[in-house]
Amino acid sequence: MKLHTIETGRFKLDGGAMFGVVPKSIWESLNPADANNMCTWALRCLLVETGNKLVLIDNGIGNKQDAKFFSYYYLHGDDSLEKSLRKLGYHADDITDVILTHLHFDHCGGSVVRNNDKLETAFKNATYWSNEKHWLTATQPNAREKASFLKDNILPIAESGQLKYAVDGQEIIPDISLMMSNGHTEGMMHPIINYKNKTVVYVADMIPSSHHIPLPYVMAYDMQPLVTMTEKQQFLSQAAANNYILYFEHDPDVVCCTVKVTERGVKKDETFTLESYFGY
């Protein structure tokens, strides 16, 4: 097995929405905002080579939406999903499995591409993994979350016949199992990867950046913020006790970290990249 960081670009989101009830006077030192109160965030995915499988976890925002849509999110940077795969010698057709942590547009937008007037899956030879509870949430969304679930990103996956449902705790591929959470959105999936005697957890939007490790740092985007706090507390206790490696999707600077227990709760400990930690 080998893990590869996949950068797909940067985008901007409102700082207040990302940090919730934490005052700007505190969070601005962590991720400075521009004149419009927008902060830069990563769109970072993960590629897992294991046996005869090539597994992609999330796939960024994609490129099929119109200019008006992208103008809201200030996409920037030189990275793209295609470019990052190509650097590793891979093409979209080589992907065997796509694990979608959840179906918000910034996590699954690259799942589907536009070919002239037709929408089709980007990874033609892959199984797409979601779960029944989250798929229902995404296809029959509540009014508050509806804007994050774009039909063009979601429905063509089911129509292609490539969709499979997983369940909480399932090992869908040897050494890759799933943990589910419900605070950010119902049925979000967190891949847990056993790699070189370490446990790497793709924390997705339960902990979108290393700045969100403290319990009160919960996004205003979360559907059930108190549930997020409970889920974070339970997970971070396990992570500290077992020296888990947390892999961040949106942190603009920190790719991975470990955590430790302090007198003021669980805090960030060492920060590193996969490549530096595992020596490749």
C-alpha positions, 0 to 999 in steps of 0.5 A: 500500500502507498498513500498519495496527497492529491491537491485539486486547487484552492477556494475561498469560503466566508471565515465566519461560516467556517469558524462558527461562533468563534469570534473573528478577533480570534480566528483571523490569526489562524487563517487571515481573511481578505476584504470580503471576509473570505479565507483560503482553503484547500481542496485536498483528496487522497489516493491509495494504491493497495493491491490491484486497487487504486482508491480515490477519496473525494475529488474536489469541486470539479470544473463543469459548473458555470462561471457564475457559480465559480465566482462565488468561491474564487477558485485559484492555484495551479493544482487540479485533480487531473494534473495531480493524478498525472504527476503520479503516472495515473489517469482517471480511467485507472481509478478502481474505487471512489470513496465519497465522504459526502456529496457536498459540491466541494467534495464530489464535484469531480465525480461527474464531467460534462461531455458536450451536453451530456453528463457522465462519470469521470471515473468510468472503471470505478465503483463509487461508494456512498451510503443509503442514509447520506444518499437520501439526504443528498437527493431529498435535501432539507432547505438549509443544505440544498444549495450544497447538493448539486444534482449534476454532481450526484444523479449521474453516478446512480444512473451509471450503475457504478454506485454502491452503498457501504455501512458504518464500520465496513471494511470495503477494501482490505485495510480501508474501513469506514466510520460514519458521523452525522453532525456536519451532514447525515451519514458522512463517511471517514475512511480509516486506513491501516498503513505501515502500522499506523492509522490514518483517518480522513477526517473530512468536514468533521474536522476540516482543518487543524484549526478546528480541533478545539471542540468549540470550533464548529462550522456554521455549515454543520447541520447539528453542531452539538452532535459534531462537538460530541463526535469530535470529542469521542474521536479525538480522545481515541486519536490521542490514545492511539496516535492516529494520523489525521488527514485534512481536506481543507487546511491550507497549510497542514496536511496531517497531524497527530493530537495529544491530551493537554490540561485544556483538552485535546490539542494539535501535536506534530504536523507533517506531510504523508511524504515526510512522515513515511519517507517517500 
